[in-house]
Amino acid sequence: MAGTMYEESNRFDIDKLVSALQPKLIDALQPLFKGGGASPTSGATVASTSSSKYSWIFDSGASFHMTPCSSLLTECTKEESCPFVKTANGTPLEIKYVGNSDQNFNSKIFKIPK
């Protein structure tokens, strides 16, 4: 599935942003998943990969995996049963498509346009 013009024109910026933020994000998330507490995510792990042009941050405690880049998805279908997902701060984001990735996820991945 071809990316949108927005995605095509901003790939370099996204790569730079992901490269700059990824180590900071992983450092910030690791303490949340290391021991202590009885929360459902206390045994989760966070890891990253750069096997494609864009990096993925794997979070075994995540309920859903999302990406703004439709070029990372295969077998995309229009999402109609659950059209939105809420972020941690309560902001709703529209789910455009649901698809798979060549990464080894055990679930579908939502395509979020932001």
N, C-alpha and C positions, 0 to 999 in steps of 0.2 A: 504494500500500500504506500503510495507516494506521500511524502510529508507536505504540509501546507507551505505557502510562500513564507509565512512568518517563521516556521521551523527552519526552512532552508536558509533564510537570511540571518538567522540568529544562532546557528550551530557553533560558530567560533566563539561567540560570547558565552554560550552555555558551557562549552568545554572549559573555558577559562574560569568561569564561575564554579563549576563542579570541582575542578582541580584545586581551586583556592579554598573552597568550603569543606570538601570531603574530610581532610584530616581533622579539622576543627569539630565537625559534626560527630565523627567517630569518637574523638576524645571526650566530647560532651556526653555522648550516649553510653559509653562503656560503664561508668560508675552506676548508672541506673540498673544495669543488668548483672552486677556482681554481688551475689549473696544478699543476705539480710531481708527481712520482711516476707510476708506470705502473699505478696501480690502475684497475679497470674504470670507476670513477665519476669519474675525473679530468676528464673532459670534460662532466660532467653540469651541469645548471643547476637552480636552485631559484627558483620564482616563486609568487606568491599571487594569488588572485582573491576577490572578494566578490560575484560575480554572483548568488548565491542568498542565502538568509537566513544560511547558514553559510559560513564561509570554507573554501577549499581551499588546500592548500600543494602545489604541483606540484613534483615532483622527477623529472627526466628519467632519473635513475639508479636509481629505485626499481624493484624487481622486481614489487611488488604495490602497489595502492592500496587503502586501507581507510577505513571510516567507521563510527562507532557509530550513525549516524542513518539508519534505513531509509527515511525520507521523502525522502532525497536520491537514492534509487535507483529505477530503472524496470526492468521486465522481470525481477523477482527470481525466482530459483529456489532451492530448498533445495540446499545443498552437501553432497554425500555422498562424493565421490571424495577430497577432502583436507579432513578436518573441523577441522584446527587449523593455525595459523600461529605460529611462534616469534618473539618479540620480540628485540631486540638483547641483552637480558640473559638470554635463554633461557626466559622465561616463555611457556608455550603459551596462546594465546587461541583460543576456539572460533569457527569461521566458521559463522554462522547461514545466510546467504544469499549468493548471487553475483548481481550485477546490473549494470546500466549506469547512466550518469549523463548528464545533459544537458551536462556539461562535455566537452571534447574529449579524452578519454583513448583510448589505443589498445588498452586491455585491459579486462577485466571488473574490477569493484570488489567486494571482500569486505565484507560487513556483519559487524562485530565488535561484540558487545554491550557492551563496556567503553568 
